[in-house]
Amino acid sequence: MPANDAGVLPPTIDGIWSLLHEVNDPEVPVISVVDLGIVRDVRITGEIVTIDVTPTYSGCPATKIIEAMIKAAVESKGYTTNINTVITPPWTTDWISDEGRVKLREYGIAPPENGAEAKASLLGIDPVLSCPQCNSTDSERISEFGSTACKALYKCKSCLEPFEYFKCI
Amino acid sequence: MFTRATEYGVTDNALFEYALGLGDTALVLGQRMAEWLGKAPSMELDIAASNFSLDLVGQAQLFLEYAGEVEGEGRSDDDLSFLRDAMFFRNLLIVEQPNRDWGVTMVRHFLVSSFLVLQYEALASSKDERLAGIAAKALKEMQYHRRFSREWVVRLACGTDEGMKRITRGFDTLWRFTGEMFELADFEANLVNGGIAVDVRSLEAPWTTAVDDLLAECGIEKPTALQMITGRYLGHHTEHLGHILCDMQYMQRAYPGAKW
């Protein structure tokens, strides 16, 4: 399709996804909203872009900011954007991409383990975590909650550095 | 907002009342946990309490938003939270009981989160897709609450005599409010038959097992109550709810429509 009067090319699904890859989570600014798994779908109807976004936790205070950031990023290219909040199915840490996990670790946050076995933490069994600084698995939990609802606080008993862990849900 | 000023009991909109009950319980408990902000016994607990509060207020927002839609009178989740008086709240009486100390708060949180986990597990397969979706999301969060509060009850009860005294006080003062969790109102029975609401009576046995298990681990004798205190669906509350609302609703009452 040709560009419109304002010189804007019509949106494409792939183009919108690449834009979203540039929007980082405000609280973990190394990982994009796509790597975090909270963008569930992108649809284009005519020239209107609709993006399905799911919150990590029901009360995550960053949800509104993230939605505003996504909207701003897409609208900066001249596209009218609707953000649609979806809660079903509920977000799970399994949706964090492999690339996202690597970035979390490099940033100093132990990424969540993947798969159903990892959910043992919900039943009270502590996961074995490796320290993002020295990779030692000799770590202990300091606090069930960290600086945000999605993280817990741990300490490495080898290098003594405290670190955050992205909890499995 | 006083459209039913002569009648504090349930309206004939069963689904509205049910969603309100779910939302108000989460909201009031969330407000109670927020009261710890800045004065919990340690930094870690301060953060935990505010995260609990966030989870619960987030759940309340989802339930109350739905309640407003079902009611169809244009009330938002904020309107329902900030512009209703105590007799129109449908929360379980146990969640409005005072925090007192960390021990009592953790006992309350264990008793309630153990119930909510069971309730949300069942509600996640409701025929009402909105309620099922919210419950499936909230369930994951409440499992953490249950685990955390259980650990604290054990830690305090099995630690010092002082800790045991406070945990025991929690069970003794709160026990009379636990019966209400398993009381099925007439309007709820209709929703249960339609596959929408949870038959809370069926949750009492698994809840009791979980509580007995904890009491045994702590060596605490099972509390008794002369009478279970109930009344949320009649608009009857303990004196504490009014005080909570004075705090929680102050801004909207003093400066109607204020936003930030």
Interface residues (C-beta under 8 A of the other chain):
Chain A: P55 Y57 S58 G59 C60 P61 I87 T88 P89 P90 W91 L122 L123 G124 I142 S143 E144 F145 G146 S147 T148 A149 L153 K167 I169
Chain B: G30 E44 I47 A48 N51 S53 L54 D55 L56 V57 G58 Q59 Q61 L62 E129 A132 G133 I134 A136 K137 A138 K140 E141 Q143 Y144 R147 F148 R150
